[in-house]
Amino acid sequence: MKKQSRKSIKKQKNERYTFWDFILDLLFWIPELLFWSFRILLRLVKHLWDYF
């Protein structure tokens, strides 16, 4: 099942995407981006460790 963003759901229901919706989306995406970068870094270190 594809995860839909809050913006696309509101668009389907013909509701407005407000400033507070944007802030909430931003608050959910910031930690996700941080964790993503750490996962990439850890995976890179692991592969380098296995290589040597």
N, C-alpha and C positions, 0 to 999 in steps of 0.2 A: 504494500500500500504506500503510495506516495504521500509524503508529508507536505501539506500545503502551508504557505505562509499566511499570517493573519491578514495581510494586505489582499491576497487573492480571495480569501474567504469572504472578506467584507465586500469585495468587488462583486462577487457572485450574488450576494444578498442585497446588492444595491445600497450598501451603507457607506458612510464616509470613513475614510482612514484618517484618524485624528492625530494630533501631535502626541497625545499620550499613548496611542497605539505604537507610534514610532519609538517613543522612549522605552516602552516595554519590549519591543522587538530588539532594540539596541542592548538593553540589559541582559537579554537572553543570549545574544550573539557574542558579546565580549568574552565571557568565560569560555564559550565554545572555541573561539579562535585561539585563546591562550592554551587550552588543553591540546588543541590540534598541533600547535607549534612544538609543544613539549613531546608529544607522541612522535612527531617526525624526527625531532632531534634524538630521542632515545632509540628509535629504530635505526637511524644512521650510525650511532655509536655502537649498537649491537652488531650491525653488519661489518663495521670496520674492525671490531674486536674479533669476530669470526674469521675475517680475512687474514689477520695477522696471527 
